[in-house]
């Protein structure tokens, strides 16, 4: 190969690097899987007060009525992966309602898809008003209970930032059959929780794992069911990283990539099994809903998902 040709190849590779990074960043692999799904997808508008929240809804192909899962996205917003995760849960036999908690807070009043960068998205999610998030989730839960194909059981599943919100929502919502927390932190006050809470944590996620003993003690003291499982060798975000076909990339070693994949498979199997075993909620109704009207400026910004200074009561 001539020096000229070699130089041309290097220049082409350099030119393609930003494109490759952008493609991986956009989770194109998740979108491809989502687009190939045979299941019914739709977007619905959830209304509470003067606020309208867009939600992605997926239905399973089953003959009987099914539990309804409220999926709370990561700090990266309602991404292609979050929607693909919703579709996978529907594939396991559940109806899934995934609200876009950034609805109306993006450029030109857009949602998650309207932000120009992932950095802008994470900053927007971190700045969401916790009371508004709770009101949005209430709207999703109210909608879930009225879905004709639902069997009356509703649960909440959250990832990363959404994992902490899932735990926090369990302190507020009394008609949940279960709350599933993926690498999220527990709230400071757990005394009002009525549903069982199941935790999923990566063994290489010391920032979050350090909070689990305190949460365990608090739940035990309050007489609440909390069942945390730690997947050895897996990192934070293993449910997404574990199915990412581009791994290992960046700082992820083959060993961590393998651990993430194993944790993802075991975590998903555990989640599906627990949902199928859910009992009806101990409280059939939740009469006290948060009536907060959404505003674009948060009075108390939430802690960022990847903020090393996060405390137990933070909203990771």
C-alpha angles and dihedrals in degrees: 000000000000123000090244093055092046091051091049091052091050091050091050092049091050091050092051096049096082090046091051092049091049091050093051091044090054091056091231090170090063092049091051091054092045093050090051094053117116092209126106114261126186141162120231133185116235115203129204121160109319093334127098119197123195116223133189111224127193127188126205123229097245137130098225135056114277141207115263119231122202106210118205113202129227124261085275091075128235092332130174088264093053090052091045089051089052089052092050091053089050087051087058090057107271136115110236129202113190112183119204099230090192092063108140095004098090131083111305089009091297130146136233093316093056099065116104096221143012089248090057090048095051092048091051093049091047089053097052115124108250092219091053091049089053091050091049091051090048089056090051092049092048089051091047092055092055099049105119092217092053121101096216097262116114130181137175125231122187136179128208105323086008090053090061090046090051090055092045092048089057088062089057108033114069100186099063118122091205145344121222117201120195111194093325131132128247126248121253093243117045099163095105096054114118102170126074113259123214121195130206116192138173117235091223095054102092094163092064098027090060089067096051098082091053091048090047091052092047093050092047092049090050092048093243128144112248122165113182121184123191119206109214117237095006121125134218111294095025094151089066099031092045093064098035106116091204093066134147096051135138112358094347112113123212088250093055091043090054091047091049091051092049092046091048093053094045093043093051092048091049092048094051092047093050093048091052090050095049118130124214113280115273088231116047098198138037105202098170109074128174109255096192114145113223119250129186094234119065118218091207115023115216122243112266118255092241098035108132091206092062115139127208092261092049122111098238 
